[in-house]
Amino acid sequence: MHIDSLMEYGEIKFVESYINVNEFPIIENIFFLKEDTKLDPNTLYIGSSRVLSAFLKNVSTEYPLHFISFDNEVSLADFSEIENTNILITDFGAFDCYNRINDILSEYRDWYYSLLRIQSDSGSNQKLIDVASKKMKCQSFLLSPGYSVLNSNYEVVLKNSLSEELIRNGFLSSTTVNELYNQLDDFSSESNLAYIKKEQNGSVVIVPIVHGNKNIGNVMFFSDNSETTRKIKYFFPIFLESIRNRIVSQSNIGKYGSDVEFDCLVKDLIELRVQSQIEIDNRLELMNATLDKVYICAVIQFNDIKEVPIPISYIIGQIEKVFPKSKVTTYMDEIIIFIPRKNFDPYKFDKVGAKMLLDKHDAYLGISNSSKHLFLFNTFYLECTNAIRLGRFFSDVPNDRIFFYEDYRIMDIIDMCCKNFRTIHHHNNLIYLCHPGILWLQRHDRKNNADLKEVLYSYLMNNRNATKTSRDLHIHRNTLMYKLNKIESILGESLDDGMLQLNLMFSYLTLRYIEEYEKKDPFDIRQN
């Protein structure tokens, strides 16, 4: 605990002081001064003016030292300019002074080590908030830069309109934030910026979380009495350090972030932390940002982020040239590109330039469909990541790195069907998603070393155009017609049936998913 905070929190008044060290250290211990005392810069020494006077005559001041005299019997003015030394004189009384400071240090150490244990155990932000609320006996909220709730503890019951708005809506409106900041007074402590709004029965304390001159979040404390407010002031600095370290370690803010408020909004949208379009509009208003009504989400994933030799910020600069007027941020180890649109027309961009950039950094690009619903951003983020995941398996283009979700929509539907099938049926025999006819063709092909299943797929993909199909398969038209008759014979149905065509197409792709993506034999019924 810093010595100035310690004295103020302990309400120890000084009748005289000689300050030669402006930067106070963290005080960990307090000892009564004796002639043979070994000095430590993190210890506060207490003694009578007579003992202190004798001690200071021979003291070595290689590092900052801090002394308290509990009487003024012997003048200490002669020692007022000793380098690296602070001397504080009080008439509080030796034992009262010692006991008061020792109690505060014990309380502080408990607080400090409880936070340290949470960090060393990889504890969550929520655990830090819970400890803060319990220690300071207040309501605590961890907020994003846009004042939406990330974590909270309001077990302490109190009446406060701001607290109630956070609990009810999950965020503060831009109007509320603007009004609040017009009512704040300075509440800084130990060089940590903080603000306070004093109320009739308590106070609201706002502590910005700053990293690299950027606001990466806020903490709000709500108290209903002066004692709790006093605790908040003197105990929040160590809490602030803990929560800041966790936020920075959890994200790419320290490395890449340029527009932290937008970065946090994108992260909250992806993680489904945003509760309504109203909250989005509110946060955009606080950023003074306007977005076009239509947008596309694009995601870049690296094959191995650890092998990328240059800073991601440099790659982002190159991306902005390929996607002009876009907003680029990061999420986990991915680059997120928010592309504004004027309408739903097909999106055109420099694919050659994008491919060269992706090749250079061994990365892949997924592009969603257009949308006007920012609240559903998570869906379009998943479209991008699923397009990359499935495209890397099923693309027919050699060394393909750009995947449009629309090209892999059916495979994504099959992927979701397969996952849901397992949940409902409790086994992995996915062939029961398929039309029996496609399975009969598969068995026939295996038994006779034939290719009727592939012929059927090509024929349906070519809209049943026999000439184009025979050309694509490099076979004579008569051979194709023979195979189509054989297929209809095995199916026992005519390919003129549109619903049958749809069933067979879906079933063919499901078999391909099982064999190529899951690398399983669809006929192995022992799967579980």
Secondary structure as UniProt FT lines:
FT   HELIX           3..9
FT   TURN            10..11
FT   STRAND          16..19
FT   STRAND          29..32
FT   TURN            35..36
FT   TURN            41..42
FT   STRAND          43..47
FT   HELIX           49..56
FT   STRAND          65..69
FT   HELIX           77..79
FT   TURN            80..81
FT   TURN            83..84
FT   STRAND          85..89
FT   HELIX           94..120
FT   TURN            121..122
FT   HELIX           125..136
FT   STRAND          139..143
FT   TURN            145..146
FT   STRAND          148..153
FT   HELIX           161..169
FT   HELIX           174..181
FT   TURN            182..183
FT   STRAND          185..186
FT   TURN            190..191
FT   STRAND          195..199
FT   TURN            200..201
FT   STRAND          202..211
FT   TURN            212..213
FT   STRAND          214..223
FT   HELIX           226..250
FT   TURN            253..256
FT   HELIX           260..270
FT   TURN            271..272
FT   HELIX           277..287
FT   STRAND          294..302
FT   HELIX           305..307
FT   HELIX           312..322
FT   TURN            324..325
FT   STRAND          327..331
FT   TURN            332..333
FT   STRAND          334..341
FT   HELIX           351..361
FT   STRAND          363..367
FT   HELIX           374..376
FT   HELIX           377..394
FT   TURN            398..399
FT   STRAND          402..404
FT   HELIX           405..408
FT   HELIX           409..425
FT   HELIX           430..433
FT   HELIX           436..448
FT   HELIX           452..461
FT   TURN            462..464
FT   HELIX           466..473
FT   HELIX           477..491
FT   TURN            495..496
FT   HELIX           498..512
FT   HELIX           513..517
FT   TURN            522..523
FT   TURN            525..526
//
